[in-house]
Amino acid sequence: MKSSSLLKDKYYVYVLFSLKDNKFYVGYITDLKKRLAEHFASKVTATKHRLPLKLLHYEFFINKGDAEARERFYKSGFGREQLRKALKRTLKNI
């Protein structure tokens, strides 16, 4: 069996940080490279006025529902607080 068939369904939850407003942007997508290129090229309405952006974190899921749940968690107040705690050393060095 080919490894590509094992990972037919791919979902990424990613966390960007705006160096302009010091806030997170959280999203989920199937093609992370393409989506990041769109963010960094000002092609995403939600982030085009928040450049420059930095990719801080991403997670890989094989189930869409799991990815959506994780995205919702990170967008919640508690989830954002957990991100700040987990990434405190990274954020200190930005």
N, C-alpha and C positions, 0 to 999 in steps of 0.2 A: 504494500500500500504506500502510495506517495505521501510524503509529509504534508504537501500542500492540501491534499484532500482531508487530512486530519484537522486542519485549521481553516476549513472553508468559511466559517463565520468568525470574524474578527471585529472586536469593538475596543476602542481605546477611550478612556476617560483621561482628560489632560487638564493641567492647571498652568495657566499663564499668570505672570505678574506684571502689572503695568508700572514701569519706572516713572511714569508721569503722575499717576494718582495714588500709587502704592496700594492698589487693590488687586484682588484675584479675579481672574476670568476662568470659569470652569465649563468644559464642554465634553461631548462624547461624539465619536465619529468612527467610521470604518477605515478611512485612509488618513492616518495621522500625518504623514509627510506632506501630502497635498494640502491638508487643512492648515498646517502650520505655515506653509508657504503663502497661503491666502491671507492669514493673519498678518504675517510680516510684510506683505505687499499692500497692506491697507485695503484689502478687498472684502473684509468682514465688517459690516455696519457696526456691530457691537464693540469692536475694538479699534477701528480705524482712527479714532480721535484720542486713543489712549497709548499710542506708540511713544517710546519703544517698549516692546514686550520681551519677556524672558520666559522660556519654558522651564518650570521648576520641577514638575512631576508628571508622570503618566502611568497608567495601569492598563493592563491587557485583560480582556474578558472574552470568553467563547460563547457567552450567552447575552443577548441583547437586554433582557430584563435585568440582569445583574448589573450591567453597565449603566443602565438608566437609573437604577436604585442608587448606585454609588454617586452618580452625578447629582441626584437630588440631595443626597446626604451632604456632599461637599458644598452645595448651594445653601444649605440650612445654616442658621446661626451657629449651632453646635459644631457642624462640620467645618465651617470656616475657622472657628476657634481651634479645632483639632489640627487643621492644616497649619495654622500659624505656630502652634506648639511643635508640631513635627518638623517644620522647616525653619525653626528659629535661627539655627546656625547659618543656614543658607541666606535667609533674609538679612541677617546681621552683616553679611559680606557683600551685599549688593550696593 
